[in-house]
Amino acid sequence: MPEADPLHHTTAADGDGELNAFLQREAHEHRLAFDAFMGALGAPFAQMLELWDASIRQGGKLLVFGNGGSAGNAQHLATELVVRYEKDRAAIAALALTADSLLLSAAANDLGFEALFSRQIAGLGCRGDVAVGISTSGRSPNVLAGLREARARGLHTSGLIGRDGGEMRALCDVAIVVPSQVTARIQEMHLLVTHMLCKALEQRHGSGNGTIR
């Protein structure tokens, strides 16, 4: 009878131990990212909230964009503001530039992927609106192009970024940066701060019908 390979022989207890160790490592990494992020969040959060709120009250809107998981976060943010986060209140004007598949494919095919967001901002952005770029690296070419177009057209610019902020940081009037090198942890913090911004805006705008623009 051939001898069992100890490298491939695990008991249920071994499997549970490995799984628990994995979960603890992931949770620990999340806690480290959370603590580092929250420690420096106060000032940029207040600045971003004021920028968004002032634009909305003056008839502006948020134009939100990013790639991959950040595109999902852009749509999540816009949906929470237009519909509701927790409480019924007037709709808040926000638009994700990542949701129209026809427009996205046409822009990428005809103009190039780098123009994906800048073209939409050229067509939809108005002076006083806020461009909200989301990028875990701070270096996504189409996000950078979108922010440059926004500045050229008189929009305010803000960003949710990761790592050291990259080139994107200098293009934002206000930036919230997650000081982590791990994409998953950055995305988790971006979702957290997205929810907090939605809740803070909702509390400021209270109840009511119609659209806040």
trRosetta pair geometry for C-beta under 8 A, 3 or more apart (Angstrom, degrees):
i j d omega theta_ij theta_ji phi_ij phi_ji
4 8 7.9 -133 176 70 82 89
4 9 5.3 52 157 -62 122 140
5 8 4.6 38 91 26 113 104
5 9 6.5 163 84 -22 56 95
6 9 5.5 -63 -134 36 36 112
10 14 4.1 -129 -163 87 91 135
10 15 5.5 106 137 -54 126 82
10 18 7.7 -28 -154 -8 147 136
11 14 4.7 105 50 2 70 99
11 15 7.1 -132 97 -2 41 86
12 15 5.6 -54 -151 37 34 113
12 16 6.3 35 152 -20 66 105
13 16 5.7 -52 -148 36 32 112
13 17 6.4 34 152 -21 64 105
14 17 5.6 -57 -151 35 31 113
14 18 6.4 29 154 -17 66 105
15 18 5.8 -54 -147 36 31 108
15 19 6.3 29 156 -17 65 108
16 19 5.7 -57 -147 39 30 111
16 20 6.2 30 156 -19 66 108
17 20 5.8 -55 -145 37 29 109
17 21 6.3 30 155 -20 64 106
18 21 5.7 -54 -147 35 31 112
18 22 6.4 34 152 -21 64 105
19 22 5.6 -52 -150 34 32 114
19 23 6.4 31 153 -17 65 105
20 23 5.7 -53 -147 37 33 111
20 24 6.3 33 154 -19 65 106
21 24 5.7 -55 -148 37 30 111
21 25 6.4 33 153 -21 64 104
22 25 5.8 -55 -150 33 30 111
22 26 6.5 25 155 -14 64 107
23 26 5.9 -57 -148 39 31 109
23 27 6.1 29 155 -17 66 110
24 27 5.7 -55 -142 41 30 110
24 28 6.1 34 156 -23 65 107
25 28 5.7 -54 -146 35 28 112
25 29 6.4 27 155 -18 63 106
26 29 5.8 -54 -149 36 30 110
26 30 6.4 32 151 -19 64 106
27 30 5.5 -53 -149 36 33 114
27 31 6.3 34 152 -21 66 104
28 31 5.7 -52 -147 34 32 111
28 32 6.5 33 153 -19 64 103
29 32 5.8 -51 -149 34 32 112
29 33 6.5 29 153 -15 63 106
29 182 6.5 14 171 25 126 170
29 185 6.1 -113 142 -74 97 132
30 33 5.8 -59 -151 39 31 109
30 34 6.1 33 153 -22 67 109
30 185 6.1 -164 -106 -117 55 96
30 188 6.4 -47 -133 102 101 165
31 34 5.5 -54 -143 37 31 115
31 35 6.2 30 159 -19 66 105
32 35 6.1 -54 -146 35 27 108
32 36 6.4 22 158 -13 62 110
32 180 8.0 120 107 -107 91 110
33 36 6.0 -61 -147 41 28 107
33 37 6.0 27 157 -20 65 114
33 178 6.8 24 -174 -179 103 109
33 180 4.5 6 -121 -78 107 142
33 182 6.9 -95 -75 53 136 113
33 185 3.9 -168 -70 177 168 128
33 186 7.5 -119 -160 -63 137 45
33 188 7.2 89 102 69 142 117
33 189 6.1 -124 147 -47 111 123
34 37 5.8 -61 -145 39 25 111
34 38 6.0 16 164 -12 66 112
34 189 6.9 -175 -96 -92 57 99
34 192 7.8 84 -119 -17 93 173
35 38 6.2 -57 -138 40 25 103
35 39 6.2 34 160 -32 60 109
36 39 5.9 -55 -152 25 26 118
36 40 7.5 -10 164 8 57 105
36 179 5.2 -106 146 68 124 108
36 180 7.0 138 73 -63 136 85
37 40 7.1 -92 -167 46 26 85
37 41 6.0 41 151 -57 69 112
37 178 5.2 -13 -103 -129 116 77
37 179 6.9 -174 -81 28 62 78
37 180 7.5 -32 -57 -26 104 108
37 189 4.7 -147 -114 -138 167 141
37 192 8.0 98 118 70 149 137
37 193 7.9 -121 166 -49 126 119
38 41 5.2 -44 -136 3 37 126
40 43 7.7 -47 177 33 63 96
40 44 7.5 33 139 11 82 114
40 179 7.4 57 35 -10 140 125
41 44 6.6 -86 -158 56 43 94
41 45 5.0 39 160 -29 85 121
41 176 7.0 33 -135 -146 80 108
41 193 7.1 -150 -144 -103 128 119
42 45 6.1 -71 -150 35 17 110
42 46 6.5 11 163 -15 60 109
43 46 6.0 -58 -149 36 29 109
43 47 6.4 25 156 -17 65 109
44 47 5.5 -55 -144 39 36 113
44 48 6.1 34 159 -19 70 106
44 174 6.2 147 -156 -175 80 92
44 175 6.5 -51 -149 86 134 43
44 176 4.8 155 128 -92 129 70
44 177 7.6 128 -20 11 178 73
45 48 6.0 -58 -146 38 28 106
45 49 6.2 29 156 -19 64 109
45 176 6.5 60 -75 -100 63 125
45 193 6.9 -130 -105 -148 105 110
45 196 7.1 -32 -148 116 130 130
45 197 7.5 -141 -153 -79 87 87
46 49 5.8 -55 -146 37 28 113
46 50 6.4 28 156 -18 63 108
47 50 5.9 -57 -149 37 29 110
47 51 6.4 29 154 -20 64 107
47 174 4.5 -173 123 -126 111 130
48 51 5.6 -53 -146 36 33 112
48 52 6.3 28 158 -14 67 107
48 158 5.5 108 -130 -153 97 139
48 174 4.6 -179 -80 128 72 138
48 176 6.1 -40 -32 -37 151 110
48 197 6.7 -54 115 -112 117 126
49 52 6.1 -57 -145 40 27 106
49 53 5.9 24 159 -18 65 115
49 197 6.3 -155 -89 -132 84 81
49 200 5.3 -50 -127 118 132 142
49 201 7.1 -154 -145 -64 86 78
50 53 5.8 -58 -138 41 26 110
50 54 6.0 26 163 -21 64 110
51 54 6.1 -57 -145 35 23 108
51 55 6.5 20 158 -15 60 109
51 130 6.2 117 142 -111 101 138
51 156 5.7 -171 -173 156 113 150
51 158 6.0 151 98 -66 147 131
51 173 6.5 147 -121 100 149 124
51 174 5.3 -158 -10 8 151 142
52 55 6.0 -62 -153 37 28 109
52 56 6.3 24 156 -17 66 110
52 62 6.3 6 -137 -78 101 121
52 130 5.8 -99 -104 38 63 169
52 132 8.0 30 -95 -76 111 124
52 158 7.2 -50 -59 4 91 163
52 197 7.0 69 29 -175 162 116
52 201 6.5 -64 115 -89 126 125
53 56 5.9 -58 -147 38 29 110
53 57 6.2 24 158 -16 65 110
53 201 6.3 -164 -85 -116 88 84
53 204 5.9 -32 -126 115 129 166
54 57 6.0 -58 -145 39 28 108
54 58 6.3 14 159 -8 64 114
55 58 6.0 -71 -149 45 27 102
55 60 3.5 -68 174 70 87 140
55 61 7.5 -104 141 13 112 14
55 62 7.4 111 96 -67 136 71
55 128 5.9 156 -138 163 85 73
55 129 6.4 86 -172 -141 130 24
55 130 4.7 -163 10 -29 173 107
55 156 6.1 -123 -73 28 132 135
56 60 6.1 -82 -72 68 30 79
56 61 7.3 71 -104 -98 69 35
56 62 7.5 -19 -71 -31 99 93
56 92 5.8 -19 -142 -155 141 97
56 93 6.5 168 -130 42 86 90
56 201 7.4 78 14 -152 164 120
56 205 7.7 -61 124 -78 140 131
56 212 5.5 34 166 130 108 110
56 213 7.2 -80 -164 -118 64 23
57 212 7.3 -32 -88 179 48 108
58 128 5.8 -109 106 -175 123 132
59 128 7.1 33 77 118 83 142
59 213 5.1 29 -142 137 57 72
60 93 7.3 -169 118 80 38 128
60 126 7.1 -154 -124 79 77 101
60 128 4.4 -138 -80 130 120 90
60 129 4.6 178 -163 -94 102 45
60 130 6.3 89 140 -11 133 79
60 156 8.0 45 174 20 163 112
60 213 7.5 -180 45 -171 17 60
61 93 3.7 -83 -107 130 97 113
61 94 6.1 -178 -173 -84 86 33
61 95 6.3 36 151 0 130 99
61 126 7.8 71 28 37 96 104
61 129 5.2 -17 57 -127 66 103
61 130 7.6 -139 103 34 34 74
61 213 6.7 -13 -66 -134 91 86
62 77 7.7 -88 122 132 143 115
62 78 7.1 -157 92 -101 109 81
62 81 6.9 42 40 74 133 171
62 92 7.9 24 10 140 114 101
62 93 7.1 149 18 107 69 67
62 94 4.1 -6 59 -118 105 88
62 95 7.2 172 89 27 60 58
62 129 7.2 168 -88 -174 21 85
62 130 5.1 -24 -109 72 69 101
62 132 5.4 13 -172 -11 104 126
63 94 7.9 -170 -69 -157 27 58
63 95 5.6 -13 -111 68 64 95
63 97 5.9 41 180 -39 91 115
63 120 7.4 173 -168 121 128 108
63 121 6.1 130 127 -102 158 85
63 124 6.5 139 -106 103 133 118
63 125 5.9 -66 -15 -89 158 92
63 129 6.0 44 -10 155 106 129
63 130 7.1 -180 25 89 71 48
63 131 5.2 -29 70 -109 103 61
63 132 6.7 167 79 21 45 77
63 150 7.5 -171 67 -101 128 123
63 155 7.5 -37 30 -156 124 154
64 74 4.1 171 133 -154 101 89
64 75 7.8 -172 97 -54 121 30
64 77 5.4 -161 -149 79 169 125
64 78 5.3 -155 37 -53 132 103
64 94 6.4 22 -11 -178 118 102
64 95 7.0 173 22 86 79 42
64 96 5.1 -40 74 -104 99 63
64 97 6.8 -178 76 7 42 82
64 98 7.8 -60 107 1 78 106
64 132 4.3 -19 -105 71 74 114
64 134 7.0 29 -175 -15 88 113
65 71 7.4 -8 -163 -110 53 71
65 74 5.4 57 -97 -126 17 157
65 96 7.0 135 -81 -165 56 60
65 97 4.1 -24 -83 55 113 113
65 98 5.8 149 -131 -45 67 96
65 116 7.9 164 -170 114 134 100
65 117 4.4 118 154 -118 165 132
65 120 7.7 148 -78 66 143 136
65 131 7.6 -31 22 -167 108 87
65 132 7.3 139 20 81 61 65
65 133 6.1 -26 71 -112 84 59
65 134 7.0 -173 93 24 35 84
65 143 6.6 -180 109 -112 99 79
65 146 5.7 -111 74 -172 145 173
66 69 7.9 -46 123 89 124 51
66 70 2.7 -98 146 133 136 109
66 71 5.1 -146 85 -61 73 48
66 73 6.4 -2 51 58 145 101
66 74 5.0 174 22 -38 94 119
66 98 6.8 -32 52 -63 56 144
66 133 6.6 119 -77 -172 81 55
66 134 3.4 -51 -62 72 141 94
66 135 5.9 -166 -133 -66 99 58
66 140 7.4 106 -150 47 65 164
66 143 6.2 23 -113 -93 57 125
67 70 5.6 34 50 56 45 110
67 71 5.6 4 -142 -37 15 103
67 135 7.3 38 26 -109 93 82
67 140 5.6 -175 7 -143 127 149
67 142 7.0 103 -58 58 117 120
67 143 7.1 -104 -13 -42 98 109
68 71 5.9 129 44 11 19 101
68 72 7.5 -45 135 -1 41 96
69 72 5.5 -49 -156 34 40 115
69 73 6.5 41 147 -19 68 102
69 136 7.5 34 69 -34 116 127
69 183 7.7 124 36 162 145 106
69 187 4.9 -28 137 -120 142 140
70 73 5.3 -48 -147 36 39 114
70 74 6.4 49 149 -26 65 98
70 134 4.0 -179 -167 114 108 106
70 135 5.9 9 -105 -88 171 37
70 136 6.5 -145 -55 -24 119 83
70 140 7.9 -138 54 -22 154 160
70 143 8.0 -18 119 -80 150 140
70 160 7.8 178 -138 83 106 108
70 187 7.4 -120 -68 -110 66 94
70 190 7.3 -46 -112 143 79 168
71 74 5.5 -47 -151 29 34 116
71 75 6.7 30 153 -13 64 102
71 96 7.7 98 -170 -180 66 118
71 98 3.9 177 -155 -164 96 153
71 134 8.0 -175 -59 73 31 120
72 75 5.9 -56 -151 38 33 107
72 76 6.2 37 150 -23 66 107
72 98 7.9 -105 -49 116 29 149
73 76 5.3 -51 -144 36 34 117
73 77 6.2 37 156 -22 66 104
73 134 5.5 -149 84 167 122 166
73 160 7.6 -99 128 78 143 149
73 187 7.1 -151 -52 -152 134 84
73 190 5.5 -5 -144 128 162 121
73 191 6.1 -120 -116 -82 110 73
73 194 6.1 -150 -171 -58 101 157
74 77 5.9 -55 -150 34 27 110
74 78 6.5 21 156 -13 63 108
74 96 4.5 125 134 -136 95 102
74 97 7.1 -61 160 39 146 66
74 98 5.0 102 78 9 135 133
74 132 7.4 157 -125 99 90 105
74 134 5.7 -155 -63 21 92 134
75 78 5.9 -55 -144 40 32 108
75 79 6.1 33 157 -21 65 110
75 96 4.3 51 -91 -126 57 176
75 98 5.9 -102 -49 73 97 112
75 99 5.5 117 -105 -74 114 108
76 79 5.9 -61 -150 37 25 111
76 80 6.4 25 156 -19 63 108
76 191 7.3 -8 100 -126 158 88
76 194 6.6 59 103 145 112 152
77 80 6.0 -57 -149 34 28 109
77 81 6.6 18 157 -12 63 110
77 94 6.8 -110 127 162 84 148
77 96 7.3 131 62 -80 84 104
77 132 7.3 -109 113 114 155 151
77 194 5.0 -104 -88 -155 101 117
77 197 7.7 6 -139 79 110 123
77 198 6.9 -152 -142 -65 67 112
78 81 6.0 -64 -151 40 31 107
78 82 6.1 19 160 -12 70 112
78 94 4.2 -160 -131 125 71 106
78 95 5.8 60 -140 -134 138 7
78 96 4.1 -132 8 -37 148 90
78 99 8.0 -108 65 -26 147 136
79 82 6.2 -59 -137 42 27 102
79 83 5.7 -4 174 10 67 116
79 96 7.7 -13 -31 -20 77 128
80 83 6.8 -65 -128 53 17 90
80 84 7.2 -56 -165 104 53 23
80 85 4.7 46 -176 -88 103 81
80 194 7.6 123 30 153 150 98
80 195 7.6 -134 -139 -110 169 56
80 198 4.4 -27 131 -131 134 149
81 85 7.6 17 -77 -48 42 98
81 91 7.7 79 138 -173 64 64
81 92 4.1 -82 177 77 94 114
81 93 7.8 -40 134 65 119 17
81 94 4.1 61 78 10 138 141
81 198 6.2 -125 -69 -123 75 92
81 201 6.8 -6 -118 95 99 149
82 91 5.2 13 -162 -160 54 105
82 92 6.5 -110 -79 63 37 62
82 93 7.4 48 -97 -118 84 24
82 94 5.7 -127 -47 51 88 89
83 91 7.3 6 -76 -116 20 93
84 87 6.5 -141 -166 75 115 30
84 88 6.1 -40 -108 -96 145 40
84 89 6.8 130 -117 31 94 76
84 202 7.4 80 -159 -120 66 131
85 195 7.4 134 -154 -151 122 66
85 198 4.2 147 -89 144 140 115
85 199 5.6 -144 128 -79 154 59
85 202 4.9 -116 35 -42 122 150
86 199 6.7 35 0 -114 121 89
86 202 6.5 130 38 122 86 162
87 202 5.9 136 45 167 98 123
87 207 6.8 -85 147 -83 116 84
88 207 6.1 39 97 -133 80 92
89 202 6.0 156 26 -153 146 79
89 205 5.5 114 157 108 141 99
89 206 5.8 156 -125 110 124 33
89 207 5.0 -113 -101 -113 76 33
89 208 5.7 31 -161 37 66 70
90 205 6.3 -106 51 159 98 120
90 207 7.9 106 -17 164 71 29
90 208 4.3 -19 -38 91 101 100
90 209 6.1 52 -93 122 78 9
90 210 5.0 -16 -131 73 109 70
90 211 6.0 161 174 -111 97 12
90 212 4.8 109 109 -36 122 88
91 210 7.1 -117 27 123 86 36
91 211 4.3 -31 69 -111 103 75
91 212 6.7 -162 88 17 46 72
92 201 6.2 41 -101 147 167 131
92 202 8.0 -106 -24 -82 137 65
92 205 6.6 -177 -76 0 111 171
92 211 7.6 166 -77 -162 13 69
92 212 5.0 -14 -104 57 62 113
93 211 6.1 70 -61 173 88 111
93 212 6.7 -130 -7 87 83 62
93 213 4.6 71 -32 -103 138 84
95 124 6.9 -100 87 161 154 148
96 99 4.9 82 91 -22 110 111
97 116 7.7 128 139 139 111 84
97 117 5.2 94 116 -125 146 84
97 120 4.6 151 -143 94 121 158
97 121 7.4 -29 -93 -52 157 76
97 124 7.8 -172 -96 48 106 146
97 146 7.5 161 77 -132 159 143
98 104 7.2 48 -152 -85 42 136
100 103 3.9 33 109 24 122 115
100 104 6.1 153 87 -19 66 88
101 104 5.7 -55 -139 39 30 112
101 105 6.1 25 164 -15 66 108
102 105 6.3 -60 -145 39 24 103
102 106 6.2 21 158 -16 62 112
103 106 5.9 -60 -145 39 28 110
103 107 6.1 25 160 -17 66 110
103 120 7.0 75 155 -87 134 110
104 107 6.0 -57 -145 38 26 108
104 108 6.2 21 159 -15 63 111
104 116 6.2 26 -141 -149 76 106
105 108 5.8 -56 -143 40 30 109
105 109 6.0 25 160 -16 65 113
106 109 5.9 -61 -142 42 26 107
106 110 5.7 -2 170 3 66 118
107 110 6.5 -65 -128 49 21 93
107 111 5.2 -37 -167 39 62 117
107 115 5.8 -139 177 101 101 93
107 116 5.2 122 113 -116 131 51
107 119 5.1 -171 -132 52 124 150
107 120 7.5 -48 -78 -41 159 89
108 111 7.4 -48 -85 58 10 75
108 112 6.9 -26 -153 161 44 13
108 113 4.8 25 -132 -88 92 66
108 116 6.0 16 -71 -87 83 100
111 115 3.9 -75 131 67 122 148
111 119 6.0 113 68 -61 170 143
112 115 5.3 86 68 6 80 103
113 116 5.7 -7 -170 -38 51 113
113 141 7.9 79 105 81 93 114
113 142 5.9 -86 143 -63 74 131
114 118 7.7 4 138 12 68 124
114 141 4.8 -52 -119 128 101 115
114 142 5.0 -154 -142 -83 38 75
114 145 5.3 103 166 -20 86 155
115 118 5.3 -80 -148 56 58 105
115 119 4.8 58 158 -33 96 109
115 142 7.2 -69 11 -127 13 95
115 145 6.6 -90 -98 134 41 152
116 119 7.0 -83 -176 26 8 105
116 120 7.5 -7 148 -5 49 110
116 142 4.6 15 37 -161 106 141
116 146 7.7 -45 81 -61 72 113
117 120 5.7 -58 -153 39 40 109
117 121 6.2 38 153 -19 72 106
117 133 7.8 101 144 -106 165 93
117 142 5.4 114 12 158 102 93
117 143 6.6 43 29 -101 154 41
117 145 6.7 136 64 84 92 90
117 146 3.3 -25 111 -82 121 129
117 149 7.7 179 114 38 78 133
118 121 5.7 -55 -146 38 33 111
118 122 6.3 40 153 -24 65 103
118 142 7.4 -130 -10 -161 91 68
118 145 4.3 -72 -41 138 130 98
118 146 4.9 -134 -64 -89 63 49
118 148 7.1 -14 -107 65 122 88
118 149 3.8 140 -145 -25 88 146
119 122 5.6 -51 -151 31 31 115
119 123 6.6 17 154 -8 63 109
120 123 5.8 -64 -149 44 33 104
120 124 5.5 -10 168 14 73 119
120 125 7.9 92 123 -26 62 93
120 146 7.8 -5 55 -123 94 108
121 124 6.4 -70 -119 56 25 85
121 125 4.2 17 -170 -21 70 132
121 131 6.2 9 -117 -99 134 124
121 146 5.6 130 -18 -155 138 78
121 149 4.7 127 83 107 130 122
121 150 5.3 -81 -170 -72 148 77
121 153 6.8 178 146 28 99 146
121 155 7.0 -93 -167 1 115 156
122 125 6.9 1 -58 31 13 105
122 149 5.8 -76 -56 -174 84 131
122 153 7.0 -178 -110 -61 53 146
125 129 5.2 -140 -152 59 75 143
125 131 6.8 -10 -113 -68 135 101
125 149 7.5 139 26 127 152 99
125 150 6.0 -139 -144 -116 162 74
125 153 5.4 98 104 100 123 147
125 155 5.1 -57 -175 -59 126 137
126 129 5.1 103 57 -23 68 113
126 153 7.9 -104 -134 147 12 115
126 155 7.5 100 77 -85 31 93
127 153 6.8 -134 -73 146 68 73
127 154 3.7 -12 -115 108 93 130
127 155 6.8 -130 -120 -69 34 52
128 154 7.2 -2 -24 133 52 101
128 155 7.3 -51 44 -119 20 55
128 156 7.3 12 -159 -11 26 98
129 150 7.8 -108 91 -147 99 103
129 155 4.8 -35 74 -126 84 105
129 156 7.2 -151 100 31 38 79
130 155 6.5 155 -106 177 19 96
130 156 4.5 -28 -107 75 76 105
130 157 7.3 164 -160 -89 66 17
130 158 5.8 8 -180 7 112 112
131 146 6.3 178 -169 145 134 96
131 147 5.9 171 114 -109 139 59
131 150 3.6 -73 -15 -104 149 161
131 155 5.0 80 -19 125 99 138
131 156 7.1 -172 23 89 69 50
131 157 5.0 -15 63 -113 103 70
131 158 7.1 167 86 30 55 63
132 158 5.2 -15 -109 74 70 97
132 159 7.1 160 -162 -91 50 37
132 160 7.4 28 177 -5 92 94
133 143 4.5 112 -159 -172 119 103
133 144 7.9 86 -153 -68 160 33
133 146 6.0 150 -91 84 111 119
133 147 5.2 -48 -31 -60 144 111
133 157 7.2 4 1 -167 108 94
133 158 7.5 177 27 91 70 45
133 159 4.6 -18 69 -109 91 93
133 160 7.6 -160 99 33 52 62
133 168 6.3 -139 107 -156 138 124
133 171 7.8 18 25 98 151 119
133 172 7.2 -123 44 -83 111 109
134 143 7.3 -122 58 -126 37 138
134 159 7.1 170 -82 -158 35 67
134 160 4.6 1 -117 60 81 104
134 161 7.9 -159 -148 -71 40 46
134 190 6.4 93 -153 -161 115 142
135 138 5.4 146 98 -73 116 28
135 139 7.0 -175 154 30 139 40
135 140 4.5 -147 -122 7 130 116
135 143 4.8 -167 -54 62 128 171
135 159 7.1 -27 26 -165 91 114
135 160 7.7 149 28 86 46 64
135 161 5.9 2 70 -117 80 72
135 162 7.3 -121 116 19 57 86
135 166 7.4 -69 109 47 127 141
135 168 5.7 166 52 -51 133 165
136 161 7.6 129 -135 -166 15 44
136 162 4.1 1 -165 18 58 138
136 163 7.2 81 154 -12 64 97
136 178 7.9 -39 -138 56 70 122
136 183 4.9 59 156 -134 160 79
136 186 4.4 116 -138 100 98 145
136 187 6.3 -36 -85 -56 124 79
136 190 7.7 -95 -86 -29 80 141
137 140 6.3 120 58 -39 107 77
137 161 8.0 -64 85 -161 22 83
137 162 6.4 -14 -62 64 23 100
137 163 6.1 16 -138 13 44 137
137 166 5.7 57 141 -45 66 151
138 159 7.6 84 -117 154 84 143
138 161 4.4 47 -81 -157 101 120
138 162 6.7 -147 -26 54 92 55
138 163 6.2 -123 11 59 115 105
138 164 7.1 -108 39 76 152 58
138 165 4.8 126 -114 163 161 28
138 166 2.5 161 104 32 107 112
138 167 6.4 155 144 39 90 51
138 168 3.9 -134 -159 28 74 113
138 169 6.1 2 -154 -31 136 83
138 177 7.8 7 -70 -121 133 102
139 144 7.4 -9 -160 -42 31 126
139 166 4.3 -122 -53 -160 80 149
139 167 5.9 85 -108 21 67 99
139 168 6.9 -114 -57 -22 33 100
140 143 4.0 62 81 14 110 113
140 144 6.6 175 84 -13 55 85
140 168 7.7 28 35 -64 76 129
141 144 5.7 -57 -146 38 31 111
141 145 6.2 31 156 -20 66 106
142 145 5.5 -48 -143 37 35 114
142 146 6.4 42 153 -23 63 102
143 146 5.6 -51 -150 33 32 115
143 147 6.6 29 153 -16 64 104
143 168 6.4 -9 117 -105 116 126
144 147 5.9 -57 -150 37 32 108
144 148 6.4 32 153 -19 66 106
144 167 5.9 13 -110 101 133 118
144 168 6.0 -115 -88 -88 82 77
144 171 6.4 149 -142 -8 70 164
145 148 5.7 -53 -146 36 33 112
145 149 6.3 34 155 -19 65 105
146 149 5.8 -55 -148 36 30 110
146 150 6.4 34 152 -22 64 106
147 150 5.4 -50 -147 33 34 116
147 151 6.5 34 155 -18 65 102
147 157 5.0 79 -152 -145 94 136
147 159 7.2 -11 -93 -68 140 118
147 168 6.7 122 3 -144 161 79
147 171 4.1 86 128 143 137 131
147 172 6.8 -60 -147 -70 140 67
148 151 5.9 -53 -151 35 32 109
148 152 6.4 31 152 -20 64 107
148 171 6.4 -66 -64 -138 65 132
149 152 5.7 -57 -148 36 32 113
149 153 6.3 14 158 -7 66 113
150 153 6.1 -72 -149 45 27 100
150 155 3.9 -73 -172 66 88 126
150 156 7.7 -43 156 76 118 23
150 157 5.2 127 100 -83 132 99
151 154 7.9 62 -176 -55 29 17
151 155 6.9 -82 -67 59 28 76
151 157 5.8 -31 -64 -31 88 134
151 171 6.8 -116 -31 -163 136 84
156 173 5.3 -58 -166 17 85 150
157 171 6.0 -80 141 143 156 75
157 172 5.0 -128 123 -123 98 49
157 173 5.1 130 60 -4 69 87
158 172 5.5 71 -135 -158 25 106
158 173 6.2 -49 -73 56 67 86
158 174 4.8 -10 -117 68 95 89
158 175 6.8 175 -163 -82 57 47
159 168 5.4 165 -157 153 166 115
159 169 7.2 -131 69 -98 142 42
159 171 7.4 75 -36 81 140 88
159 172 4.1 -99 7 -85 109 145
159 174 7.7 177 27 95 63 53
159 175 4.5 -8 63 -117 97 89
159 176 7.3 -160 98 34 56 62
160 175 7.7 171 -82 -159 21 67
160 176 5.4 -13 -113 67 66 101
160 178 7.9 30 179 -16 81 102
160 190 4.9 101 157 -131 135 102
160 193 6.7 170 -123 80 121 128
160 194 7.4 -16 -82 -64 163 90
161 165 4.9 70 117 -125 149 58
161 166 6.7 -147 -164 30 128 94
161 168 5.4 174 -101 88 131 129
161 169 6.2 -104 39 -73 172 81
161 172 7.7 -137 -28 -12 127 153
161 175 5.6 -3 9 -172 122 115
161 176 7.1 159 27 82 72 49
161 177 4.8 -24 77 -107 99 75
161 178 7.2 -165 97 20 48 73
162 177 6.9 140 -111 -162 15 67
162 178 4.7 -26 -113 63 72 100
162 179 8.0 171 -165 -80 57 14
162 180 6.2 -53 -160 61 103 78
162 183 7.2 122 100 -117 172 50
162 186 3.4 -5 -103 -136 138 145
162 189 8.0 126 -100 59 95 121
162 190 7.7 -66 -59 -48 99 114
163 166 6.6 55 79 -38 118 92
163 177 7.8 -76 68 -169 39 102
163 178 7.8 28 -12 82 34 73
163 179 7.4 42 -164 -139 14 40
163 180 7.2 -68 -75 78 46 41
163 181 6.0 64 -107 -103 87 56
163 186 7.4 -25 -29 -87 66 144
164 169 7.8 -77 131 -24 64 143
164 177 7.5 1 -180 -172 19 139
164 179 7.6 48 -89 -125 46 76
165 168 6.3 -133 171 69 66 84
165 169 3.2 37 157 -58 124 130
165 175 6.1 76 -137 140 117 151
165 177 4.7 -49 -75 -107 96 137
166 169 6.4 143 64 -10 47 92
167 170 6.4 -57 -173 32 50 106
167 171 7.0 39 140 -13 74 112
168 171 5.6 -69 -157 40 43 110
168 172 6.5 37 153 -25 76 110
168 175 7.3 133 122 -118 90 137
169 172 6.1 -65 -155 30 32 110
169 175 5.1 -110 -133 30 70 174
169 177 6.8 4 -100 -74 115 129
172 175 4.1 101 87 -62 147 97
176 193 5.8 -171 142 158 157 164
178 185 7.2 -176 157 121 133 83
178 186 4.5 155 83 -130 140 75
178 189 4.3 135 -110 78 134 145
178 190 6.7 -86 -27 -50 138 77
180 185 4.5 -97 149 96 163 123
180 186 5.3 -159 68 -64 111 80
180 189 7.3 145 8 0 131 140
182 185 4.2 60 84 15 109 111
182 186 6.7 176 87 -14 55 85
183 186 5.6 -57 -149 35 32 112
183 187 6.3 30 156 -18 67 106
184 187 5.8 -56 -150 36 31 111
184 188 6.5 33 152 -21 64 105
185 188 5.5 -51 -149 33 35 114
185 189 6.6 31 154 -15 65 104
186 189 5.9 -59 -152 39 32 106
186 190 6.3 35 150 -22 66 106
187 190 5.5 -51 -145 35 34 115
187 191 6.5 35 155 -19 65 102
188 191 5.9 -53 -152 34 31 110
188 192 6.5 34 149 -20 63 105
189 192 5.4 -50 -148 34 37 116
189 193 6.3 27 158 -12 69 105
190 193 6.2 -58 -144 42 29 101
190 194 6.1 38 153 -26 64 107
191 194 5.4 -51 -146 33 31 119
191 195 6.6 32 155 -18 63 103
192 195 6.0 -59 -158 34 29 108
192 196 6.5 23 150 -15 65 108
193 196 5.3 -51 -145 39 40 113
193 197 6.2 43 154 -21 69 102
194 197 5.9 -55 -148 36 28 109
194 198 6.4 29 153 -18 63 107
195 198 5.7 -54 -148 36 31 113
195 199 6.3 29 156 -18 65 107
196 199 5.8 -54 -146 37 31 110
196 200 6.2 30 156 -19 65 107
197 200 5.8 -55 -144 38 30 110
197 201 6.3 29 157 -16 64 107
198 201 6.0 -58 -149 38 27 108
198 202 6.2 28 155 -20 64 110
199 202 5.6 -55 -145 37 30 113
199 203 6.4 32 155 -21 65 104
200 203 5.8 -52 -149 34 31 111
200 204 6.6 30 153 -18 62 106
201 204 5.7 -58 -151 36 33 111
201 205 6.2 10 160 -4 69 113
202 205 6.2 -67 -140 46 27 97
203 206 7.4 25 -179 -68 30 55
205 208 7.4 -100 156 33 85 117
205 212 5.6 -66 -143 -58 139 161
